[in-house]
């Protein structure tokens, strides 16, 4: 498999990285759940971390990353497998599952560019070069994991930095699994540099480092084999979505501004029996109201904010955060434009950010285990698939990702993360992605909007007063490899 160079990025080499060892459980078929299967028609998860360049020769760095990746894949072996579709002999049904038995491996791409760290982080909008730092071409969907690797890594050398990007099949992993993998890979890399040990996989099953749970969970009356009522994948795979030209910007919200926003959202709420509005709910309420104003929609129009939400803590007993697979759903809050865009005032109980925050809080609070189970049962009866950009319109905001994922802590052994960026995957007008901020308690948001709406957002007074300048990276400790 080859990946064309573009936007000034030159591919030096490609290689296949297999798990250092194969666990016995990797020999069993891994059947996809109703949380996994609907994502077959969406894009891979694409996130990457930017670092200053270490003082070691690039060959040593690349070899080190390959070795530590192989070690990490021993625990995250599903990422080294491939999707398989089996047509049932007695019907026109399809069963899609994950085969890890021969560990075909992940793809590792080593690339280089003459661009610098400043070329990535200095522009107001995320520059086009960022897309070339990620593997895969636009239009690739998760169903392509039948022939493409489920994990594709691209390590790009900049003139003064290194960008490590991962594309992970979203039908196999959600954001929690994605960052668990990234965290483990960087931990192994950092540890082996620090102690100069050989790469020997050791599985720590202590309470502080529980094992990865690779067996998928199903309702008692479902699975593990789920037959899809189709005769061909073209009946449920959609590649036709074409996003209009978008502006993509990173916005930083400091700990102090978030405290102020949370206090405002929790003051004079219309329902005193609610749960306290969280910092993140207050922030997304601000984004929802501000973007809605920027879109200049008529006051009587309905507008919706959708949140991707983790089900692991909602099940009884709770799932481990190390459950490998998708365990997310979407909750929604809907209101009229007039209700959520009215200017906030101390005397009004149902206006602006407060009202939007209360609606989001209620949507999250009502997402119980019972609702999760009802959703799973309903999907099996009438299967459907997420289609990129199809469930949203110019009146919708869709928020994914989480500020709770450990991103800036991913030290591979030569210093701290300078910035987090994403690839083309699953982007459209109104898509918002949440990231951990550099300083403790801060949050970064990536917002995608059509040009005129972004320009209006940039001048929205209520929005701008909460946006802060990102904290500069500290002095990075460079460490020689090899």
N, C-alpha and C positions, 0 to 999 in steps of 0.2 A: 504494500500500500504506500502511495506517495502523497505528499502534501506540497502543493506548489508554493514557491516563494511569492510574497506580495508585499506592497507598501514598504519596500526597502528591507525586508526580512529575508535572509538567506538561510535555507535549510542545509546544515552541514552533514547530518547523518540521521538515520532512523534505525531503531533497533527494537526488539521484543524483549520485555522483561517478564520473567515468570516467577511465581512464588518460590522462595528459597527451599521450602519443604511443602509437601502436600498433606494436609490433615485428612484423616479417614473420612470425616463428614463431607469433604469435598466430592466424594464419589457418588453421593446421593443427589437425585434431581432436586432442584430448588424451585418449587412452584410459586408463581407470582400470585399476589393477593388482589382483592378488589381495590386496595390502595395503590398497587403497582401498575396494574394493567391499563387503567385509563390514561396513563402517561405515555403510552406507546407512540402517540401521535404528536407529542411535544418535543422540544429540543433538549439536548444534553445540558446538565448544569455546567456552567463555565465560570470559574473564579480563578484569580491569580494574585500572587504576592510579589511585590517589588522590593528588592534588596540592593544595598550598595555592594559593589563587587569586592569579593575577598582578595587577599594578596596572593593567593595560590594560582598556579597555572590552571588554565581552563580544563585541560584534560583530567587533572586530578579531581577537580570539582565535579565534572560530569560523571566520572567513574564512581566517585563517592555517592552521588545521588542515585545512580543506578543500583549500587549495592544496597543502600538503605531502602530503596523502593522495593527491591526483591524481598527484603526482610519484612517490610510492612505488609506486602501482599500475602505473606504466609498466614497472617491473621485475617486480612480482608480478601480472602481468596475468591469470593463471588465477583469481585471487580476484575478478575483475570479470566472469567468464563465468557460464554457467548449465549445469546438467546436462541432457543429452538422452538419451532412450531411443529406440532404433530396433529395431523388430521385424523379424527376418530373414525374408525372403520364402519361404525353403525350409524353415522349421521354426517351432516354437512357442518360439523362444528370444528372449531380450532381450539387447541390447548397450547398456550405459550408458557414455556418454563425456562429456567436458567440451568445450563449445563456447565459444570466446573470440573468434570471428571478428568479432562486431559489438560486443563489449565493452559489454554492457548496464549494467555499472557496479555499484558498491557503494552501499549505502544509508547516509546520514548523518543522524542524528537529533540535534537540539539540544533539550535539555530543561532544566528548572530545578526546584529544590525548596527548601523552607525548612529542610531538615535541614542539620546542620553536620558537620564532620570528626569532632568528638567523638561525634556520634550514630552514626557508622560504626564507629569504632575502640574506643570505651570499653566497650560492653557485653561481658560475659563470653562470651556466645554471639553469633555473627554475626547481626545484627538483620534482620528481614524487609525493611526498606527497601532492603537491598543488592540483592535480587532485582529491584527496580524500576529499578535503575540499568543493567540490561541489556536490550537489545532481544529480541524474540521471546517467545512465550507458551509455557508448559510444554506438552509434547507434540509440539513441532516436532521433526522428525527430519531427518537429512541428505538423505533422498530428496526432501524438499520444496524442495531446491535446484533442481529443475526449474522452479519458478515464483518462489521467493524468491531474493533476492541471496545469493551465497555468502559475502559479507562484509557485516556490518551493524555500523556504529559508532554508539554513543550517547555524546554528550558532555553531561554533566549538571552544571549550575552549582549548587553548594551555597552556603550563606550565606558561607562562608569558604574554599571549595575548589572543585576541579573533578575530576570522576571521568570518565576516558576508558575506555570499555568496548568490547570487540570480540567479536562472535560470528562465528566462522569455521566453515564447513562442514567437518566432520571427515572426509568422504569425499574431500576435496580436499587437506587439510593435516593434519599431525600437530603435536605440541607444538613440535618443533624448527622447523618452517616457521612456525608461529604466532608464536613469539618472534623469529625472524629478521625477519619482517615488522614487528612492533612496533618492534624495534630500528632498522630502516631508516627507518621513518616518523618516529620521534623524532629520529633523526640528521639527516634532511632538515629537519625543523622547527627544530631547534636551530641548525643551520648557517646557514639562511637568516635567522634572527633575528640571529645574531651578526654576519654579514657584510652584512646588508641587501641581499642580491642578489635578482635576479629568479628566478622558478622556471623553471629551464631544466634538463631532465634530462640528466645527464652520467653515463655508465656507466664506472666505474673498474674495469678488469680487471687491476689489479695484484695481486700475490700477497697483499697485506694486505686486499684487498677484492675477492675473486673474484666472478664473475657468478652470478646465480641460475640454477640448472639446472632448467628447466621440462619437459624431455623425460623421460617416465616410463620406468622400467627394467623389462624383462621377462626371464625365462629364455629361453635361445636357442630352445627348442621351444614357447614360449608367446607369445601376443599378436601384435600389439597389440590385436586384437579378441578379447574373451572373451565367449562366448555363455552367458547364464544359462539354465538349463533350466526356465524358468517362462513362463507365458502372461500373467501380470498381476503388477504389483508388490505387490498385496495378499497374494500367496502368500509373500512374504518380508519384508514390512514389518510390524512389531508396535508398536502405539501403546498397548497395554493396560496396561503396567506402571504401578502406582500405589504409590509408596513410602509406608511408614508414616511418621507424624510423626517427624522427626529433630531432634536437636540438632547444631548445626554449630559447632565451635570451632577457633580458631587457636592452635597451641602453638609456642613458640619454644625452640630449642635452641642455646645459645651455643657458641662455638668451644671453650671450655674443657670444658664438659660433654660435648661430642662426642669430644674427645680421650680423656677418661676412659672413655667408653663403648666406643670403639674398642679401647683397651688391654685392657679387660675381655673383650671378644669374642674377641680374639686370644690370650688366655692359656689354656694347658692345653687346646688344641683336640684333638678326638679323632683328627684326621688331620693329621699333620705335613707331608704332601706337598702340601697345598692351597695355593692362592694366598692372599695376605694378605687378610683380611676388610677391606673398605673401611669408611670412616666411615658411608656411607649404608646399607650392609648391616647394620652394627651397630645403627644407629638404627631401621631397619625391624624388625629382630629384637626390639628393645625394645617397639616398638608392637604387634607380633604377639603377643608373650607377655603384655603388659599388657592388651590388649583381650580376649584369650582368657580371662584370669582374670576380667576385668570381666563377661564374658558368662555366667560361672558354669556352664559346660558340664561334663558328666560326664567324668571322667578318661580313659575309654576311647574317647571320641569322636575321630574324625579331624578335624583342622583344617588349612586350606590358606591359604597366603599367596601372592598373585599379584602379579607385577611387570611393568609395561609396560617393554619394553627396546628400545633403539635399535639397529637392525641396520646403520646406516651404517658403523660401524667394524668390523663383523664380516665384511663382504664383501671379496673379493679380486679386483681392487684395491678399496681402501676407497672408499666413496661420499663425496663432498663433503658437509660439513654444510649446504651451500647447496642440496642436492637438495630440490626443492619437491614435496611429496607425503607420503604415509604411508610410513614405513619402520620400523615398530615391530611387535613381537609380544609375547606374554605368556609368561613363564616362571613355573613354580609350584614351591613346596616344600610338602610335606605331612608331618605328624607327628601323634602323639597329643597330646591335651591334657595328659596327665600328663608327657610328655617335655619340653614347652616351657614349662610353668608351674611346674615345680619351682624352688624358690629357688636362686639361684646361690650356689656356695660354692667356695672355692679348691681344695678337695680333690676336687671332682667334675668329670669331663671331659665329661659328656654331659647337662648340665642347663641349664634356663632360657635366657637370652640367648645363651650360648655355642653351645648346640646349635642354636637357631633360626638364629643367624648362620651357622653352618657349613652348614646346609641351604640357605640362600639363596645363599651363596657358591658352593656346588656347582651349584645350578641355573643361576646366571649363567655360571659357568665352562664348563659343558657346552653352552651355547647357541652352537654353532659355525656357520660358513657352511654346512656340510653339513646341519645340522638346519634351517637357514633354507630351503635349497633343497628339502629333503624336504617341508617344510610347504607351500611354494608349489605343488609338484607335486601334493600330496594335495588341496589346496583346489580346484584346477582340476578334478580328477576328481570331487570331491564338494563343490560349493560350499555354504557355510553363512554365516550372518550373526550378528554380535554383536547381542544383544537386551539393552537396558538392564536391569540387575538380574537377568537370567535365569540367568547363569552363576555366581551367588554365592548364598550362604545365610547363616544366622546363625552358621556355623562358618568363614566365609571372610573374608579381608581382601584388598582389591584396592587396589594402590598405583599411581598414575599421576603424571605430571609429573616435574620434575627440579629439583634445587637448582642445577644447572649452567646453567640458562637465565638469561640476563641480564634481570633485571626492574627492580631498583632503579637501574640505570644508564640507564633511559629518561627522560632529561631532554629535554623538548620545547622548552626554551629559557627557562623561568622558574623552575626549581628542581627539587629532588630529589623522588623518590617518597616519599609518606608511608606508604602501605600497598598491598598487593595483595589483591584479593578475587575471588571467582568467582560465576558465575550458577547457575541451576538445573541446568545440563546434566550429565547422567550421574552423578547423585548418588543414593545408596542406602545402606542400613545396611552399615557396614564399608568404605565408600569413603574412601581417604586420598589427598590431593593434596599433592605436595611443591613447595616454593617456595624460592627464594633468600632468605636472611635479610638483614637490613639491614647488619650488620657482616660483614666478610670472613670466610668460613669458617663462618658460622652457617647454620642451616636452619630454615625454618618449615614446619609441617605443618598442613593443614586436615583434621580428622577428623570424619566423619559417623557418628553412632551413634543408636540409639533411646535415649530419655531415661534409662531406668534403667541402661543399660549405660554411658552417658556419666557419670552420677553416680558409678558404681562406679570408673570409670577415674580420675576426679578425686581419688579418695582412695587410689589404689593407690600404696603407699609407694615401690616400685622405680621406677615411672614418674615420680612427682612429683619425686623427688630430681634428675632430669636436666632438668626443665623450667625455663626461665629467663624472666625478664621481657624483653620485646623492647627493643632499644636505641631511645631516643627519636630522632626526626629532628633533624638539625642545623639550623642557621639557614638558611632557604631564601633564595636570592638572587632577588629579584623583578626582572623585566625587562620593560619596556614594549614592547608590540607596536604598531607603526604610529603 
